[in-house]
Amino acid sequence: MIFMKQFVAEEGIDLTHFLEMEKQLAMSCRGQGILKNHRQTEFAKMGFSEIKFVRNEKENNK
């Protein structure tokens, strides 16, 4: 998440709406398929074609 914040700040990309919608979907939907589809669709709309999500193991183990 830290890398993404640095990247969007440098590129001037506003993720406010994207993050709000992702929170709403996470609270109301079961399973990760809907979230994954939302991420891929929204990033494609922003002009990104190859998206890879990398987990930071230290962050996940907290």
All heavy atoms as TSV, in Angstrom:
chain	resi	resn	atom	element	x	y	z
A	1	MET	N	N	0.824	-1.187	0.000
A	1	MET	CA	C	0.000	0.000	0.000
A	1	MET	C	C	0.871	1.256	0.000
A	1	MET	O	O	0.510	2.242	-0.596
A	1	MET	CB	C	-0.934	-0.045	1.205
A	1	MET	CG	C	-1.977	1.019	1.192
A	1	MET	SD	S	-3.129	0.733	-0.120
A	1	MET	CE	C	-4.527	1.584	0.452
A	2	ILE	N	N	2.008	1.207	0.660
A	2	ILE	CA	C	2.893	2.365	0.719
A	2	ILE	C	C	3.394	2.711	-0.675
A	2	ILE	O	O	3.404	3.870	-1.063
A	2	ILE	CB	C	4.069	2.114	1.685
A	2	ILE	CG1	C	3.534	2.008	3.108
A	2	ILE	CG2	C	5.100	3.217	1.583
A	2	ILE	CD1	C	4.554	1.530	4.114
A	3	PHE	N	N	3.796	1.696	-1.448
A	3	PHE	CA	C	4.273	1.950	-2.811
A	3	PHE	C	C	3.186	2.605	-3.648
A	3	PHE	O	O	3.444	3.544	-4.381
A	3	PHE	CB	C	4.742	0.653	-3.478
A	3	PHE	CG	C	5.072	0.837	-4.927
A	3	PHE	CD1	C	6.248	1.472	-5.301
A	3	PHE	CD2	C	4.209	0.418	-5.913
A	3	PHE	CE1	C	6.566	1.660	-6.639
A	3	PHE	CE2	C	4.503	0.608	-7.250
A	3	PHE	CZ	C	5.682	1.225	-7.612
A	4	MET	N	N	1.948	2.104	-3.530
A	4	MET	CA	C	0.847	2.654	-4.307
A	4	MET	C	C	0.623	4.122	-3.944
A	4	MET	O	O	0.429	4.956	-4.814
A	4	MET	CB	C	-0.444	1.868	-4.090
A	4	MET	CG	C	-1.572	2.339	-4.991
A	4	MET	SD	S	-3.010	1.281	-4.984
A	4	MET	CE	C	-3.777	1.746	-3.452
A	5	LYS	N	N	0.683	4.456	-2.657
A	5	LYS	CA	C	0.492	5.842	-2.229
A	5	LYS	C	C	1.574	6.739	-2.819
A	5	LYS	O	O	1.294	7.846	-3.259
A	5	LYS	CB	C	0.488	5.934	-0.704
A	5	LYS	CG	C	-0.752	5.361	-0.072
A	5	LYS	CD	C	-0.683	5.465	1.438
A	5	LYS	CE	C	-1.893	4.819	2.077
A	5	LYS	NZ	N	-1.820	4.859	3.544
A	6	GLN	N	N	2.806	6.270	-2.830
A	6	GLN	CA	C	3.903	7.058	-3.401
A	6	GLN	C	C	3.709	7.229	-4.895
A	6	GLN	O	O	3.891	8.311	-5.437
A	6	GLN	CB	C	5.240	6.381	-3.121
A	6	GLN	CG	C	5.649	6.423	-1.673
A	6	GLN	CD	C	6.890	5.570	-1.402
A	6	GLN	OE1	O	7.263	4.724	-2.197
A	6	GLN	NE2	N	7.510	5.800	-0.265
A	7	PHE	N	N	3.314	6.164	-5.570
A	7	PHE	CA	C	3.136	6.206	-7.020
A	7	PHE	C	C	2.023	7.166	-7.412
A	7	PHE	O	O	2.210	8.012	-8.286
A	7	PHE	CB	C	2.829	4.808	-7.561
A	7	PHE	CG	C	2.512	4.801	-9.024
A	7	PHE	CD1	C	3.519	4.943	-9.957
A	7	PHE	CD2	C	1.209	4.671	-9.464
A	7	PHE	CE1	C	3.238	4.954	-11.314
A	7	PHE	CE2	C	0.908	4.684	-10.811
A	7	PHE	CZ	C	1.927	4.820	-11.736
A	8	VAL	N	N	0.866	7.056	-6.774
A	8	VAL	CA	C	-0.249	7.928	-7.150
A	8	VAL	C	C	0.049	9.380	-6.821
A	8	VAL	O	O	-0.380	10.281	-7.538
A	8	VAL	CB	C	-1.593	7.478	-6.538
A	8	VAL	CG1	C	-1.994	6.109	-7.037
A	8	VAL	CG2	C	-1.580	7.514	-5.046
A	9	ALA	N	N	0.793	9.632	-5.757
A	9	ALA	CA	C	1.174	11.006	-5.424
A	9	ALA	C	C	2.094	11.579	-6.498
A	9	ALA	O	O	1.925	12.719	-6.933
A	9	ALA	CB	C	1.846	11.055	-4.058
A	10	GLU	N	N	3.051	10.791	-6.941
A	10	GLU	CA	C	3.993	11.245	-7.967
A	10	GLU	C	C	3.305	11.449	-9.314
A	10	GLU	O	O	3.633	12.356	-10.053
A	10	GLU	CB	C	5.130	10.243	-8.121
A	10	GLU	CG	C	6.062	10.201	-6.932
A	10	GLU	CD	C	7.080	9.079	-7.009
A	10	GLU	OE1	O	7.110	8.352	-8.028
A	10	GLU	OE2	O	7.843	8.914	-6.053
A	11	GLU	N	N	2.335	10.587	-9.621
A	11	GLU	CA	C	1.660	10.658	-10.915
A	11	GLU	C	C	0.452	11.586	-10.903
A	11	GLU	O	O	-0.134	11.853	-11.950
A	11	GLU	CB	C	1.216	9.247	-11.354
A	11	GLU	CG	C	2.365	8.311	-11.640
A	11	GLU	CD	C	3.205	8.756	-12.820
A	11	GLU	OE1	O	2.644	9.250	-13.819
A	11	GLU	OE2	O	4.441	8.626	-12.745
A	12	GLY	N	N	0.036	12.029	-9.719
A	12	GLY	CA	C	-1.112	12.925	-9.626
A	12	GLY	C	C	-2.447	12.232	-9.855
A	12	GLY	O	O	-3.382	12.823	-10.379
A	13	ILE	N	N	-2.540	10.984	-9.469
A	13	ILE	CA	C	-3.765	10.205	-9.661
A	13	ILE	C	C	-4.608	10.285	-8.388
A	13	ILE	O	O	-4.110	10.082	-7.293
A	13	ILE	CB	C	-3.421	8.732	-9.979
A	13	ILE	CG1	C	-2.596	8.663	-11.256
A	13	ILE	CG2	C	-4.684	7.900	-10.100
A	13	ILE	CD1	C	-1.985	7.319	-11.518
A	14	ASP	N	N	-5.898	10.565	-8.553
A	14	ASP	CA	C	-6.808	10.667	-7.422
A	14	ASP	C	C	-7.545	9.336	-7.249
A	14	ASP	O	O	-8.339	8.937	-8.095
A	14	ASP	CB	C	-7.818	11.788	-7.650
A	14	ASP	CG	C	-8.752	11.982	-6.478
A	14	ASP	OD1	O	-8.503	11.400	-5.401
A	14	ASP	OD2	O	-9.738	12.716	-6.642
A	15	LEU	N	N	-7.258	8.647	-6.156
A	15	LEU	CA	C	-7.892	7.350	-5.885
A	15	LEU	C	C	-9.009	7.435	-4.847
A	15	LEU	O	O	-9.481	6.413	-4.377
A	15	LEU	CB	C	-6.839	6.353	-5.397
A	15	LEU	CG	C	-5.804	5.915	-6.412
A	15	LEU	CD1	C	-4.826	4.938	-5.778
A	15	LEU	CD2	C	-6.456	5.285	-7.625
A	16	THR	N	N	-9.465	8.623	-4.528
A	16	THR	CA	C	-10.461	8.804	-3.481
A	16	THR	C	C	-11.718	7.991	-3.763
A	16	THR	O	O	-12.175	7.217	-2.920
A	16	THR	CB	C	-10.825	10.297	-3.330
A	16	THR	OG1	O	-9.625	11.019	-3.115
A	16	THR	CG2	C	-11.764	10.509	-2.179
A	17	HIS	N	N	-12.295	8.158	-4.948
A	17	HIS	CA	C	-13.531	7.447	-5.292
A	17	HIS	C	C	-13.290	5.935	-5.336
A	17	HIS	O	O	-14.098	5.149	-4.842
A	17	HIS	CB	C	-14.055	7.947	-6.629
A	17	HIS	CG	C	-15.271	7.237	-7.128
A	17	HIS	ND1	N	-16.159	6.593	-6.317
A	17	HIS	CD2	C	-15.773	7.076	-8.371
A	17	HIS	CE1	C	-17.131	6.060	-7.041
A	17	HIS	NE2	N	-16.905	6.341	-8.286
A	18	PHE	N	N	-12.174	5.538	-5.909
A	18	PHE	CA	C	-11.835	4.115	-6.002
A	18	PHE	C	C	-11.768	3.470	-4.612
A	18	PHE	O	O	-12.341	2.413	-4.382
A	18	PHE	CB	C	-10.488	3.952	-6.720
A	18	PHE	CG	C	-9.928	2.571	-6.641
A	18	PHE	CD1	C	-10.395	1.566	-7.458
A	18	PHE	CD2	C	-8.927	2.267	-5.725
A	18	PHE	CE1	C	-9.875	0.273	-7.376
A	18	PHE	CE2	C	-8.404	0.994	-5.633
A	18	PHE	CZ	C	-8.884	0.003	-6.467
A	19	LEU	N	N	-11.079	4.118	-3.679
A	19	LEU	CA	C	-10.920	3.565	-2.332
A	19	LEU	C	C	-12.240	3.545	-1.561
A	19	LEU	O	O	-12.514	2.590	-0.828
A	19	LEU	CB	C	-9.856	4.337	-1.562
A	19	LEU	CG	C	-8.438	4.210	-2.125
A	19	LEU	CD1	C	-7.493	5.161	-1.407
A	19	LEU	CD2	C	-7.945	2.781	-2.034
A	20	GLU	N	N	-13.084	4.568	-1.740
A	20	GLU	CA	C	-14.394	4.582	-1.092
A	20	GLU	C	C	-15.250	3.427	-1.578
A	20	GLU	O	O	-15.898	2.738	-0.795
A	20	GLU	CB	C	-15.103	5.908	-1.352
A	20	GLU	CG	C	-14.510	7.077	-0.604
A	20	GLU	CD	C	-15.130	8.409	-0.989
A	20	GLU	OE1	O	-16.070	8.430	-1.819
A	20	GLU	OE2	O	-14.667	9.433	-0.468
A	21	MET	N	N	-15.262	3.210	-2.897
A	21	MET	CA	C	-16.057	2.122	-3.470
A	21	MET	C	C	-15.515	0.766	-3.022
A	21	MET	O	O	-16.279	-0.145	-2.718
A	21	MET	CB	C	-16.051	2.212	-4.998
A	21	MET	CG	C	-16.890	1.144	-5.657
A	21	MET	SD	S	-18.641	1.211	-5.213
A	21	MET	CE	C	-19.148	2.613	-6.160
A	22	GLU	N	N	-14.206	0.639	-2.948
A	22	GLU	CA	C	-13.618	-0.624	-2.517
A	22	GLU	C	C	-14.010	-0.951	-1.073
A	22	GLU	O	O	-14.312	-2.095	-0.747
A	22	GLU	CB	C	-12.102	-0.583	-2.664
A	22	GLU	CG	C	-11.478	-1.947	-2.457
A	22	GLU	CD	C	-10.037	-1.973	-2.884
A	22	GLU	OE1	O	-9.190	-1.549	-2.083
A	22	GLU	OE2	O	-9.768	-2.438	-4.005
A	23	LYS	N	N	-14.033	0.057	-0.203
A	23	LYS	CA	C	-14.462	-0.161	1.182
A	23	LYS	C	C	-15.913	-0.616	1.240
A	23	LYS	O	O	-16.259	-1.525	1.996
A	23	LYS	CB	C	-14.304	1.124	2.001
A	23	LYS	CG	C	-12.899	1.439	2.377
A	23	LYS	CD	C	-12.834	2.730	3.184
A	23	LYS	CE	C	-11.424	3.162	3.450
A	23	LYS	NZ	N	-11.362	4.437	4.181
A	24	GLN	N	N	-16.785	0.020	0.446
A	24	GLN	CA	C	-18.189	-0.352	0.426
A	24	GLN	C	C	-18.370	-1.777	-0.079
A	24	GLN	O	O	-19.153	-2.544	0.476
A	24	GLN	CB	C	-18.986	0.612	-0.447
A	24	GLN	CG	C	-19.117	1.988	0.147
A	24	GLN	CD	C	-19.855	2.945	-0.775
A	24	GLN	OE1	O	-20.348	2.569	-1.832
A	24	GLN	NE2	N	-19.907	4.202	-0.366
A	25	LEU	N	N	-17.643	-2.139	-1.115
A	25	LEU	CA	C	-17.738	-3.503	-1.643
A	25	LEU	C	C	-17.230	-4.518	-0.625
A	25	LEU	O	O	-17.827	-5.584	-0.463
A	25	LEU	CB	C	-16.940	-3.630	-2.941
A	25	LEU	CG	C	-17.548	-2.963	-4.164
A	25	LEU	CD1	C	-16.550	-2.985	-5.318
A	25	LEU	CD2	C	-18.844	-3.634	-4.562
A	26	ALA	N	N	-16.150	-4.200	0.055
A	26	ALA	CA	C	-15.588	-5.120	1.049
A	26	ALA	C	C	-16.576	-5.373	2.186
A	26	ALA	O	O	-16.657	-6.480	2.710
A	26	ALA	CB	C	-14.280	-4.561	1.597
A	27	MET	N	N	-17.337	-4.351	2.561
A	27	MET	CA	C	-18.297	-4.508	3.653
A	27	MET	C	C	-19.552	-5.251	3.228
A	27	MET	O	O	-20.181	-5.918	4.041
A	27	MET	CB	C	-18.699	-3.133	4.207
A	27	MET	CG	C	-17.599	-2.446	4.976
A	27	MET	SD	S	-18.127	-0.944	5.821
A	27	MET	CE	C	-18.623	0.099	4.463
A	28	SER	N	N	-19.915	-5.158	1.959
A	28	SER	CA	C	-21.202	-5.706	1.538
A	28	SER	C	C	-21.124	-6.998	0.732
A	28	SER	O	O	-22.145	-7.636	0.521
A	28	SER	CB	C	-21.969	-4.657	0.730
A	28	SER	OG	O	-21.268	-4.339	-0.440
A	29	CYS	N	N	-19.943	-7.393	0.291
A	29	CYS	CA	C	-19.827	-8.562	-0.583
A	29	CYS	C	C	-19.022	-9.667	0.085
A	29	CYS	O	O	-18.091	-9.409	0.825
A	29	CYS	CB	C	-19.143	-8.174	-1.885
A	29	CYS	SG	S	-20.041	-6.925	-2.783
A	30	ARG	N	N	-19.408	-10.870	-0.262
A	30	ARG	CA	C	-18.652	-12.033	0.210
A	30	ARG	C	C	-17.662	-12.435	-0.868
A	30	ARG	O	O	-17.933	-12.343	-2.047
A	30	ARG	CB	C	-19.588	-13.205	0.474
A	30	ARG	CG	C	-20.544	-12.949	1.582
A	30	ARG	CD	C	-21.404	-14.147	1.809
A	30	ARG	NE	N	-22.454	-13.816	2.774
A	30	ARG	CZ	C	-23.420	-14.623	3.092
A	30	ARG	NH1	N	-23.516	-15.800	2.520
A	30	ARG	NH2	N	-24.316	-14.250	3.959
A	31	GLY	N	N	-16.526	-12.896	-0.443
A	31	GLY	CA	C	-15.525	-13.377	-1.393
A	31	GLY	C	C	-14.705	-12.255	-1.989
A	31	GLY	O	O	-15.073	-11.085	-1.936
A	32	GLN	N	N	-13.586	-12.619	-2.559
A	32	GLN	CA	C	-12.646	-11.654	-3.110
A	32	GLN	C	C	-12.853	-11.408	-4.598
A	32	GLN	O	O	-12.284	-10.486	-5.152
A	32	GLN	CB	C	-11.209	-12.135	-2.863
A	32	GLN	CG	C	-10.838	-12.193	-1.407
A	32	GLN	CD	C	-10.854	-10.818	-0.765
A	32	GLN	OE1	O	-10.336	-9.869	-1.316
A	32	GLN	NE2	N	-11.466	-10.714	0.385
A	33	GLY	N	N	-13.675	-12.212	-5.260
A	33	GLY	CA	C	-13.861	-12.084	-6.701
A	33	GLY	C	C	-14.394	-10.734	-7.122
A	33	GLY	O	O	-13.952	-10.146	-8.115
A	34	ILE	N	N	-15.345	-10.211	-6.380
A	34	ILE	CA	C	-15.941	-8.923	-6.719
A	34	ILE	C	C	-14.921	-7.809	-6.539
A	34	ILE	O	O	-14.824	-6.909	-7.375
A	34	ILE	CB	C	-17.212	-8.677	-5.880
A	34	ILE	CG1	C	-18.284	-9.683	-6.297
A	34	ILE	CG2	C	-17.702	-7.252	-6.019
A	34	ILE	CD1	C	-19.522	-9.685	-5.450
A	35	LEU	N	N	-14.146	-7.863	-5.451
A	35	LEU	CA	C	-13.110	-6.848	-5.231
A	35	LEU	C	C	-12.045	-6.897	-6.328
A	35	LEU	O	O	-11.610	-5.862	-6.823
A	35	LEU	CB	C	-12.457	-7.024	-3.871
A	35	LEU	CG	C	-13.282	-6.574	-2.668
A	35	LEU	CD1	C	-12.555	-6.929	-1.369
A	35	LEU	CD2	C	-13.564	-5.100	-2.724
A	36	LYS	N	N	-11.639	-8.088	-6.686
A	36	LYS	CA	C	-10.619	-8.241	-7.732
A	36	LYS	C	C	-11.138	-7.682	-9.058
A	36	LYS	O	O	-10.426	-6.946	-9.747
A	36	LYS	CB	C	-10.248	-9.715	-7.891
A	36	LYS	CG	C	-9.168	-9.955	-8.910
A	36	LYS	CD	C	-8.811	-11.417	-9.001
A	36	LYS	CE	C	-7.764	-11.652	-10.058
A	36	LYS	NZ	N	-7.427	-13.073	-10.193
A	37	ASN	N	N	-12.380	-7.993	-9.391
A	37	ASN	CA	C	-12.974	-7.488	-10.620
A	37	ASN	C	C	-13.075	-5.960	-10.592
A	37	ASN	O	O	-12.779	-5.291	-11.581
A	37	ASN	CB	C	-14.351	-8.103	-10.829
A	37	ASN	CG	C	-14.973	-7.687	-12.136
A	37	ASN	OD1	O	-14.309	-7.630	-13.163
A	37	ASN	ND2	N	-16.249	-7.368	-12.098
A	38	HIS	N	N	-13.473	-5.421	-9.450
A	38	HIS	CA	C	-13.566	-3.963	-9.303
A	38	HIS	C	C	-12.203	-3.314	-9.517
A	38	HIS	O	O	-12.095	-2.321	-10.250
A	38	HIS	CB	C	-14.107	-3.612	-7.909
A	38	HIS	CG	C	-13.992	-2.162	-7.566
A	38	HIS	ND1	N	-14.753	-1.192	-8.168
A	38	HIS	CD2	C	-13.178	-1.514	-6.705
A	38	HIS	CE1	C	-14.415	-0.005	-7.677
A	38	HIS	NE2	N	-13.467	-0.179	-6.784
A	39	ARG	N	N	-11.179	-3.868	-8.907
A	39	ARG	CA	C	-9.829	-3.304	-9.057
A	39	ARG	C	C	-9.387	-3.321	-10.515
A	39	ARG	O	O	-8.908	-2.315	-11.040
A	39	ARG	CB	C	-8.830	-4.087	-8.216
A	39	ARG	CG	C	-8.972	-3.855	-6.750
A	39	ARG	CD	C	-7.985	-4.689	-5.971
A	39	ARG	NE	N	-8.238	-4.579	-4.553
A	39	ARG	CZ	C	-8.255	-5.602	-3.722
A	39	ARG	NH1	N	-7.989	-6.819	-4.168
A	39	ARG	NH2	N	-8.505	-5.406	-2.457
A	40	GLN	N	N	-9.555	-4.460	-11.156
A	40	GLN	CA	C	-9.116	-4.578	-12.548
A	40	GLN	C	C	-9.882	-3.624	-13.456
A	40	GLN	O	O	-9.294	-2.959	-14.307
A	40	GLN	CB	C	-9.279	-6.013	-13.030
A	40	GLN	CG	C	-8.322	-6.970	-12.378
A	40	GLN	CD	C	-8.577	-8.414	-12.751
A	40	GLN	OE1	O	-9.676	-8.777	-13.176
A	40	GLN	NE2	N	-7.569	-9.249	-12.571
A	41	THR	N	N	-11.185	-3.522	-13.263
A	41	THR	CA	C	-12.015	-2.649	-14.088
A	41	THR	C	C	-11.651	-1.188	-13.892
A	41	THR	O	O	-11.485	-0.439	-14.865
A	41	THR	CB	C	-13.506	-2.870	-13.759
A	41	THR	OG1	O	-13.832	-4.240	-13.953
A	41	THR	CG2	C	-14.395	-2.004	-14.624
A	42	GLU	N	N	-11.532	-0.764	-12.651
A	42	GLU	CA	C	-11.246	0.645	-12.369
A	42	GLU	C	C	-9.845	1.045	-12.838
A	42	GLU	O	O	-9.667	2.130	-13.389
A	42	GLU	CB	C	-11.413	0.941	-10.880
A	42	GLU	CG	C	-12.860	0.892	-10.426
A	42	GLU	CD	C	-13.748	1.895	-11.148
A	42	GLU	OE1	O	-13.377	3.083	-11.251
A	42	GLU	OE2	O	-14.813	1.473	-11.630
A	43	PHE	N	N	-8.862	0.187	-12.625
A	43	PHE	CA	C	-7.512	0.519	-13.094
A	43	PHE	C	C	-7.455	0.551	-14.618
A	43	PHE	O	O	-6.734	1.364	-15.201
A	43	PHE	CB	C	-6.471	-0.432	-12.510
A	43	PHE	CG	C	-6.071	-0.078	-11.111
A	43	PHE	CD1	C	-6.315	-0.949	-10.057
A	43	PHE	CD2	C	-5.459	1.125	-10.833
A	43	PHE	CE1	C	-5.952	-0.619	-8.755
A	43	PHE	CE2	C	-5.086	1.473	-9.542
A	43	PHE	CZ	C	-5.336	0.584	-8.507
A	44	ALA	N	N	-8.225	-0.310	-15.283
A	44	ALA	CA	C	-8.288	-0.275	-16.748
A	44	ALA	C	C	-8.890	1.049	-17.215
A	44	ALA	O	O	-8.423	1.644	-18.189
A	44	ALA	CB	C	-9.104	-1.446	-17.262
A	45	LYS	N	N	-9.924	1.537	-16.504
A	45	LYS	CA	C	-10.521	2.835	-16.842
A	45	LYS	C	C	-9.515	3.975	-16.670
A	45	LYS	O	O	-9.591	4.979	-17.371
A	45	LYS	CB	C	-11.733	3.116	-15.955
A	45	LYS	CG	C	-12.945	2.295	-16.296
A	45	LYS	CD	C	-14.085	2.652	-15.345
A	45	LYS	CE	C	-15.281	1.760	-15.555
A	45	LYS	NZ	N	-16.366	2.079	-14.580
A	46	MET	N	N	-8.586	3.818	-15.723
A	46	MET	CA	C	-7.565	4.841	-15.490
A	46	MET	C	C	-6.434	4.770	-16.507
A	46	MET	O	O	-5.533	5.605	-16.509
A	46	MET	CB	C	-6.975	4.694	-14.080
A	46	MET	CG	C	-7.918	5.049	-12.978
A	46	MET	SD	S	-7.082	4.879	-11.385
A	46	MET	CE	C	-8.348	4.084	-10.419
A	47	GLY	N	N	-6.448	3.737	-17.348
A	47	GLY	CA	C	-5.443	3.629	-18.400
A	47	GLY	C	C	-4.318	2.654	-18.127
A	47	GLY	O	O	-3.360	2.589	-18.882
A	48	PHE	N	N	-4.431	1.889	-17.047
A	48	PHE	CA	C	-3.400	0.897	-16.733
A	48	PHE	C	C	-3.806	-0.436	-17.343
A	48	PHE	O	O	-4.924	-0.880	-17.190
A	48	PHE	CB	C	-3.241	0.740	-15.218
A	48	PHE	CG	C	-2.776	1.991	-14.539
A	48	PHE	CD1	C	-3.669	2.819	-13.886
A	48	PHE	CD2	C	-1.443	2.340	-14.559
A	48	PHE	CE1	C	-3.250	3.976	-13.266
A	48	PHE	CE2	C	-1.008	3.503	-13.939
A	48	PHE	CZ	C	-1.913	4.322	-13.295
A	49	SER	N	N	-2.879	-1.089	-18.037
A	49	SER	CA	C	-3.226	-2.335	-18.720
A	49	SER	C	C	-2.694	-3.580	-18.012
A	49	SER	O	O	-3.335	-4.615	-18.050
A	49	SER	CB	C	-2.722	-2.311	-20.157
A	49	SER	OG	O	-1.322	-2.137	-20.178
A	50	GLU	N	N	-1.553	-3.489	-17.392
A	50	GLU	CA	C	-0.985	-4.652	-16.709
A	50	GLU	C	C	-0.837	-4.331	-15.226
A	50	GLU	O	O	0.060	-3.597	-14.822
A	50	GLU	CB	C	0.370	-5.017	-17.300
A	50	GLU	CG	C	0.265	-5.537	-18.716
A	50	GLU	CD	C	1.591	-6.020	-19.245
A	50	GLU	OE1	O	2.416	-6.519	-18.442
A	50	GLU	OE2	O	1.810	-5.893	-20.444
A	51	ILE	N	N	-1.724	-4.878	-14.429
A	51	ILE	CA	C	-1.744	-4.610	-12.993
A	51	ILE	C	C	-1.301	-5.865	-12.255
A	51	ILE	O	O	-1.817	-6.950	-12.500
A	51	ILE	CB	C	-3.158	-4.219	-12.507
A	51	ILE	CG1	C	-3.707	-3.050	-13.309
A	51	ILE	CG2	C	-3.156	-3.951	-11.017
A	51	ILE	CD1	C	-2.907	-1.782	-13.171
A	52	LYS	N	N	-0.355	-5.708	-11.360
A	52	LYS	CA	C	0.081	-6.812	-10.509
A	52	LYS	C	C	0.041	-6.327	-9.073
A	52	LYS	O	O	0.571	-5.272	-8.748
A	52	LYS	CB	C	1.493	-7.256	-10.874
A	52	LYS	CG	C	1.578	-7.829	-12.258
A	52	LYS	CD	C	2.955	-8.306	-12.583
A	52	LYS	CE	C	2.945	-8.815	-14.017
A	52	LYS	NZ	N	4.220	-9.361	-14.394
A	53	PHE	N	N	-0.613	-7.081	-8.227
A	53	PHE	CA	C	-0.710	-6.733	-6.816
A	53	PHE	C	C	0.323	-7.535	-6.049
A	53	PHE	O	O	0.402	-8.752	-6.174
A	53	PHE	CB	C	-2.111	-7.018	-6.275
A	53	PHE	CG	C	-3.149	-6.129	-6.888
A	53	PHE	CD1	C	-3.861	-6.524	-8.001
A	53	PHE	CD2	C	-3.388	-4.878	-6.355
A	53	PHE	CE1	C	-4.812	-5.695	-8.579
A	53	PHE	CE2	C	-4.323	-4.038	-6.916
A	53	PHE	CZ	C	-5.039	-4.450	-8.024
A	54	VAL	N	N	1.120	-6.846	-5.270
A	54	VAL	CA	C	2.187	-7.475	-4.498
A	54	VAL	C	C	1.875	-7.274	-3.033
A	54	VAL	O	O	1.610	-6.160	-2.583
A	54	VAL	CB	C	3.563	-6.845	-4.842
A	54	VAL	CG1	C	4.657	-7.480	-4.014
A	54	VAL	CG2	C	3.834	-6.970	-6.325
A	55	ARG	N	N	1.888	-8.354	-2.288
A	55	ARG	CA	C	1.624	-8.271	-0.862
A	55	ARG	C	C	2.909	-8.050	-0.097
A	55	ARG	O	O	3.930	-8.662	-0.380
A	55	ARG	CB	C	0.979	-9.560	-0.360
A	55	ARG	CG	C	-0.408	-9.737	-0.859
A	55	ARG	CD	C	-1.037	-10.913	-0.191
A	55	ARG	NE	N	-2.398	-11.022	-0.654
A	55	ARG	CZ	C	-3.122	-12.093	-0.543
A	55	ARG	NH1	N	-2.621	-13.174	0.031
A	55	ARG	NH2	N	-4.354	-12.106	-0.974
A	56	ASN	N	N	2.822	-7.207	0.886
A	56	ASN	CA	C	3.934	-6.986	1.777
A	56	ASN	C	C	3.722	-7.907	2.972
A	56	ASN	O	O	2.822	-7.693	3.764
A	56	ASN	CB	C	3.982	-5.528	2.217
A	56	ASN	CG	C	5.186	-5.225	3.066
A	56	ASN	OD1	O	5.815	-6.114	3.626
A	56	ASN	ND2	N	5.526	-3.951	3.166
A	57	GLU	N	N	4.513	-8.947	3.081
A	57	GLU	CA	C	4.319	-9.956	4.118
A	57	GLU	C	C	4.390	-9.378	5.523
A	57	GLU	O	O	3.688	-9.797	6.413
A	57	GLU	CB	C	5.329	-11.087	3.963
A	57	GLU	CG	C	5.128	-11.900	2.691
A	57	GLU	CD	C	3.760	-12.566	2.607
A	57	GLU	OE1	O	3.237	-13.018	3.637
A	57	GLU	OE2	O	3.216	-12.625	1.491
A	58	LYS	N	N	5.248	-8.393	5.748
A	58	LYS	CA	C	5.344	-7.780	7.077
A	58	LYS	C	C	4.039	-7.084	7.452
A	58	LYS	O	O	3.604	-7.171	8.572
A	58	LYS	CB	C	6.503	-6.788	7.115
A	58	LYS	CG	C	7.850	-7.435	7.032
A	58	LYS	CD	C	8.959	-6.418	7.047
A	58	LYS	CE	C	10.302	-7.104	6.880
A	58	LYS	NZ	N	11.408	-6.136	6.843
A	59	GLU	N	N	3.408	-6.399	6.499
A	59	GLU	CA	C	2.140	-5.721	6.758
A	59	GLU	C	C	1.034	-6.726	7.055
A	59	GLU	O	O	0.212	-6.510	7.904
A	59	GLU	CB	C	1.734	-4.911	5.516
A	59	GLU	CG	C	1.813	-3.441	5.721
A	59	GLU	CD	C	1.358	-2.686	4.480
A	59	GLU	OE1	O	0.303	-3.022	3.923
A	59	GLU	OE2	O	2.060	-1.759	4.092
A	60	ASN	N	N	1.009	-7.845	6.313
A	60	ASN	CA	C	-0.050	-8.838	6.474
A	60	ASN	C	C	0.053	-9.611	7.783
A	60	ASN	O	O	-0.932	-10.155	8.257
A	60	ASN	CB	C	-0.042	-9.833	5.310
A	60	ASN	CG	C	-0.484	-9.181	4.016
A	60	ASN	OD1	O	-1.216	-8.196	4.037
A	60	ASN	ND2	N	-0.051	-9.710	2.903
A	61	ASN	N	N	1.210	-9.688	8.377
A	61	ASN	CA	C	1.388	-10.481	9.599
A	61	ASN	C	C	1.094	-9.688	10.864
A	61	ASN	O	O	1.217	-10.207	11.955
A	61	ASN	CB	C	2.815	-11.035	9.672
A	61	ASN	CG	C	3.036	-12.122	8.653
A	61	ASN	OD1	O	2.099	-12.815	8.269
A	61	ASN	ND2	N	4.261	-12.276	8.194
A	62	LYS	N	N	0.724	-8.435	10.760
A	62	LYS	CA	C	0.441	-7.613	11.941
A	62	LYS	C	C	-0.856	-8.001	12.583
A	62	LYS	O	O	-1.763	-8.463	12.079
A	62	LYS	CB	C	0.388	-6.130	11.581
A	62	LYS	CG	C	1.755	-5.595	11.270
A	62	LYS	CD	C	1.671	-4.101	11.002
A	62	LYS	CE	C	3.067	-3.559	10.749
A	62	LYS	NZ	N	3.056	-2.155	10.453
